Amino acid sequence: MAEFNERGERLFQTKLGRMRWLNLFGAMAWNLPSAAGATLLQAYFAQTDPANKVGMFATAAMAAGLAGTLTVIVAGALSDRTRSRWGRRNPWLLGGAAVAIVCLSLIQFVTVFPLVVLLYAIFQAGINMYVTALNALLPDRVAKHLLGQASAFTAFGTLVASGAAGFLAAEFLDIPATGLAVIGWTMMAGALAFWFFLPGKSNKADAVQRRTLGEILAGLRPPSDRDFWFAFSGRMLFFLSLLMVINFQLYILTDFFGLDNAAAGDMIGLGSLILAVVAGVSTMTSGPLSDKVRRRKPFLIGATVLGLIAVGFPLAVREPVAYYVFMALAAIGYGIFISVDQALMVEVLPDAKNAARDLGFLSTANTLPIIFSAGLSGIIISVLGFEWLFIAGIVFQVAAAACIIPIRRVK
């Protein structure tokens, strides 16, 4: 028989049941518009102002990243304190989806660049409202010994959506404004799936603590917990290392390996397929296996070792085939990391009452590398050359492992 936590919310103690499929679909629902939206916004700027499209998109992406980072922190804290007949999380899933849909739909009616940037930034804020609530459902609903399995389905949904986003965006490249208005509805489908198939229990009767403005702002502070910050740093450094290389894969193939654009394009296409397939297999096996052996850290440390070899291989073997080796090893390490790391993040939380807030802070370890990796890579390549890009990637992987090893609350 299922048990319930102290808030009256169900825990799936013996099996995940429908939670596994909801996790998968919920992850797909926000990753599709997030990835496809970036491509379609690039196409939109190419139509409206071809001469300035690169700078315009870079500005919009930076604004969206900053808005998303701030939102996961604030929305997490507010979600933990939400009182409604539908529980703490479902209103944020639905509200985040609605915000994203409205903002994307309005872009087609706007011609002023700053307003487009504002709408895209608020769209990213809506996504992060949704993501914060989705992540918090793990500690709310899933028993500790099933976290790896639940995380694996979430990670697999992310991978499937990332691959499918390219095909979805391709269908609307000639009419990007229409595409932007359409893609956000996958989030609404995801929110409604949780609303009807995993309804939250009313918590309106819970006591609401009246607090001063100072106390509210203090509640937005991250926890001063060593394990929390080791986990945060390990995640950020792992993703930063891989993104620094992946963001510049075209220039690595043309300028470092000496290929022409056509050959580089063919290699990137096959490399992306390798990444999707290998990471998918790695994801679906690593999470459940970590549950079975009741260990998280060895998997994550192993992922950093694979990441280290991956980013170092092109430096050691300066032939185009090294690109495929990088993608294969990076895919294995990435799949292991994302499927197990989410479980570790839940287990390392210092305070269950502030789970969404703290997971929001941990989510910034994903967004910060996305925001800053391209700029950091560009500086390294411009000043020191491609060799130092790979050396920096190796150093970051070693640092990621050094952050994971000292974590005490998780084995």
Sequence and secondary structure as in RCSB ss.txt:
>XXXX:A:sequence
MAEFNERGERLFQTKLGRMRWLNLFGAMAWNLPSAAGATLLQAYFAQTDPANKVGMFATAAMAAGLAGTLTVIVA
GALSDRTRSRWGRRNPWLLGGAAVAIVCLSLIQFVTVFPLVVLLYAIFQAGINMYVTALNALLPDRVAKHLLGQA
SAFTAFGTLVASGAAGFLAAEFLDIPATGLAVIGWTMMAGALAFWFFLPGKSNKADAVQRRTLGEILAGLRPPSD
RDFWFAFSGRMLFFLSLLMVINFQLYILTDFFGLDNAAAGDMIGLGSLILAVVAGVSTMTSGPLSDKVRRRKPFL
IGATVLGLIAVGFPLAVREPVAYYVFMALAAIGYGIFISVDQALMVEVLPDAKNAARDLGFLSTANTLPIIFSAG
LSGIIISVLGFEWLFIAGIVFQVAAAACIIPIRRVK
>XXXX:A:secstr
  EE TTS EEBSS  TTHHHHHHHHHHHHHHHHHHHHHHHHHHHHHH GGGHHHHHHHHHHHHHHHHHHHHHHH
HHHHHT   TTTTTHHHHHHHHHHHHHHHHHGGG   HHHHHHHHHHHHHHHHHHHHHHHHHHHHHB GGGHHHH
HHHHHHHHHHHHHHHHHHHHTTTTSHHHHHHHHTHHHHHHHHHHHHHS     TTS      HHHHHHTTS    
HHHHHHHHHHHHHHHHHHHHHTTHHHIIIIIS   HHHHHHHHHHHHHHHHHHHHHHHHHHHHHHHHHT SHHHH
HHHHHHHHHHHHHHHHS STHHHHHHHHHHHHHHHHHHHHHHHHHHHT S GGGHHHHHHHHHHHHHHHHHHHHH
HHHHHHHHT HHHHHHHHHHHHHHHHHHHTT  S  
